[in-house]
């Protein structure tokens, strides 16, 4: 493959890997392929440097490849953040009148150091602490909040919304499912998942 070919493949991988299944399914494969092409390009650069008639401009492409690889990684992070933004937008658009939504809020003032990605509040009902899950960390935070507020009057309902079925490790997901008040999976069932979280607003505050 030529130098231009390496750059073209990396560019396509970086810019088209977000157009399948909500922008997540093809990312791992794309990043692996980009890494493979980077190694191939580096070996080509080394061979280029050993040539007797080496011309410096022949290796300018390497900096281009590095920038395109950075673009691929940036695209991966952008997709990760899109999940949370999409959920927040869907929730805000579908909440009943009188319900407030706090971003990165404190669900219970008695444990002010514990925050949730989204806190839903409505008069007369228990607040809903929602954790948006792409790894184990939000699941651990959700379980900690549930443990710290267990038995307290007016405690919040603790829910987890997983980006996809494989978000987090299997062991942590199992523990969370058995401990949290509610959970749902977003990928492929986004409207139903958001509705499941909204249903948590039907529980009255416990004294």
SULTACOR-V15630 format. One record per pair of residues at least 6 apart in sequence whose ideal C-beta (glycine too) atoms are under 8 Angstrom apart, sorted by the first residue. I is the first residue (numbers start at 1). J is the second residue. D is the distance in whole Angstrom. If there is no record, write none. Layout:
# SULTACOR-V15630
I;J;D / I;J;D
This chain:
# SULTACOR-V15630
1;9;8 / 1;40;7 / 3;41;8 / 3;44;7 / 3;58;8 / 3;61;4 / 4;61;8 / 6;37;5 / 6;40;7 / 6;41;5 / 6;44;8 / 6;61;7 / 6;65;6 / 7;61;6 / 7;64;6 / 7;65;6 / 7;68;6 / 9;33;8 / 9;37;6 / 10;34;5 / 10;37;6 / 10;38;8 / 10;65;6 / 10;68;4 / 10;69;6 / 10;72;7 / 11;68;5 / 11;71;8 / 13;30;4 / 13;31;8 / 13;33;6 / 13;34;5 / 13;37;8 / 13;72;6 / 14;30;7 / 14;34;7 / 14;68;6 / 14;69;8 / 14;71;4 / 14;72;4 / 14;75;6 / 15;71;8 / 15;75;7 / 17;23;8 / 17;26;5 / 17;27;5 / 17;29;8 / 17;30;4 / 17;31;8 / 17;72;7 / 17;75;6 / 17;76;8 / 18;26;8 / 18;27;8 / 18;75;6 / 18;78;8 / 18;79;6 / 20;26;5 / 21;187;7 / 21;188;8 / 22;83;8 / 22;187;6 / 23;79;4 / 23;82;6 / 24;79;6 / 24;83;8 / 24;163;7 / 24;164;7 / 24;187;7 / 27;75;8 / 27;76;5 / 27;79;6 / 30;72;7 / 31;72;6 / 31;73;7 / 31;76;6 / 34;68;8 / 34;69;6 / 34;72;5 / 35;69;8 / 37;65;8 / 38;65;6 / 38;69;6 / 41;61;7 / 41;62;7 / 41;65;5 / 42;62;7 / 45;59;5 / 45;62;5 / 48;54;6 / 48;58;5 / 48;59;6 / 49;59;7 / 80;134;6 / 83;132;7 / 83;134;7 / 83;163;5 / 83;186;7 / 84;117;7 / 84;132;5 / 86;190;7 / 87;118;8 / 87;132;6 / 87;161;6 / 87;186;7 / 87;190;8 / 87;194;7 / 88;101;8 / 88;103;7 / 88;118;6 / 90;190;7 / 90;191;8 / 90;194;5 / 91;101;6 / 91;118;7 / 91;120;8 / 91;130;8 / 91;194;6 / 91;197;7 / 91;198;8 / 92;101;6 / 94;194;6 / 94;195;8 / 94;198;7 / 95;101;6 / 95;120;7 / 95;198;7 / 96;122;7 / 96;198;8 / 96;201;7 / 98;122;6 / 98;123;6 / 99;120;6 / 99;121;7 / 99;122;5 / 99;201;6 / 100;120;7 / 100;121;5 / 100;122;8 / 101;118;6 / 101;119;7 / 101;120;6 / 102;118;7 / 102;119;4 / 102;120;8 / 102;121;7 / 103;117;7 / 103;118;6 / 104;115;6 / 104;116;8 / 104;117;7 / 105;115;7 / 105;116;6 / 105;118;7 / 105;119;4 / 106;112;5 / 106;114;7 / 106;115;6 / 106;116;8 / 106;119;7 / 107;114;7 / 107;115;8 / 107;116;5 / 107;119;5 / 107;127;6 / 107;128;8 / 107;129;4 / 107;145;6 / 107;149;8 / 107;156;4 / 107;158;8 / 108;114;7 / 108;127;7 / 108;129;8 / 108;145;8 / 108;149;5 / 108;152;7 / 108;154;8 / 108;155;7 / 108;156;5 / 110;149;7 / 110;152;6 / 111;145;7 / 111;148;5 / 111;149;6 / 114;141;7 / 114;144;6 / 114;145;5 / 114;148;6 / 115;141;8 / 116;129;4 / 116;130;6 / 116;131;6 / 116;141;8 / 116;142;8 / 116;145;7 / 116;156;8 / 116;158;8 / 117;130;6 / 117;131;6 / 117;132;5 / 117;138;7 / 118;128;8 / 118;129;8 / 118;130;4 / 118;132;7 / 119;127;6 / 119;128;7 / 119;129;6 / 119;130;7 / 119;156;8 / 120;127;7 / 120;128;4 / 120;130;7 / 120;197;8 / 120;200;8 / 120;201;6 / 121;127;5 / 121;128;8 / 122;201;5 / 124;204;6 / 124;205;7 / 125;201;6 / 125;202;7 / 125;203;6 / 125;204;6 / 125;205;6 / 126;154;7 / 126;155;7 / 126;156;6 / 126;157;5 / 126;200;8 / 126;203;5 / 126;204;7 / 126;205;5 / 126;206;7 / 127;156;4 / 127;157;7 / 128;156;7 / 128;157;5 / 128;159;6 / 128;197;7 / 128;200;5 / 128;201;6 / 129;142;7 / 129;145;6 / 129;156;5 / 129;157;7 / 129;158;5 / 129;159;7 / 130;159;5 / 130;160;8 / 130;161;6 / 130;197;6 / 131;138;4 / 131;139;7 / 131;141;6 / 131;142;4 / 131;158;8 / 131;159;7 / 131;160;5 / 131;161;7 / 132;138;6 / 132;161;6 / 132;163;7 / 133;139;6 / 133;160;5 / 133;161;6 / 133;162;5 / 133;163;6 / 133;167;5 / 133;168;6 / 134;163;5 / 134;167;5 / 134;168;8 / 135;167;7 / 135;168;6 / 136;168;5 / 136;169;6 / 136;172;5 / 138;160;7 / 139;160;6 / 139;168;5 / 139;172;5 / 139;173;7 / 139;175;8 / 139;176;4 / 140;172;7 / 142;158;5 / 142;159;8 / 142;160;5 / 142;176;6 / 142;180;6 / 143;158;8 / 143;175;7 / 143;176;6 / 143;179;5 / 143;180;7 / 145;156;7 / 145;158;5 / 146;158;4 / 146;179;6 / 146;180;6 / 146;181;7 / 147;179;8 / 149;155;4 / 149;156;6 / 149;158;8 / 153;205;8 / 153;206;6 / 153;207;5 / 154;205;5 / 154;206;6 / 154;207;7 / 155;206;7 / 157;181;5 / 157;182;7 / 157;200;5 / 157;203;6 / 158;180;5 / 158;181;5 / 158;182;8 / 159;180;6 / 159;181;6 / 159;182;4 / 159;183;6 / 159;184;8 / 159;197;6 / 159;200;6 / 160;176;6 / 160;180;6 / 160;182;8 / 160;183;4 / 160;184;8 / 161;183;7 / 161;184;5 / 161;185;8 / 161;186;6 / 161;193;6 / 161;194;8 / 161;197;6 / 162;168;7 / 162;173;7 / 162;183;7 / 162;184;7 / 162;185;5 / 162;186;6 / 163;186;5 / 163;187;6 / 164;185;7 / 164;186;7 / 164;187;4 / 165;185;5 / 165;187;7 / 167;173;8 / 168;176;8 / 176;183;7 / 177;183;6 / 181;200;7 / 182;196;7 / 182;197;7 / 182;199;8 / 182;200;5 / 184;192;7 / 184;193;4 / 184;194;8 / 184;196;4 / 184;197;6 / 185;193;6 / 186;193;5 / 186;194;8
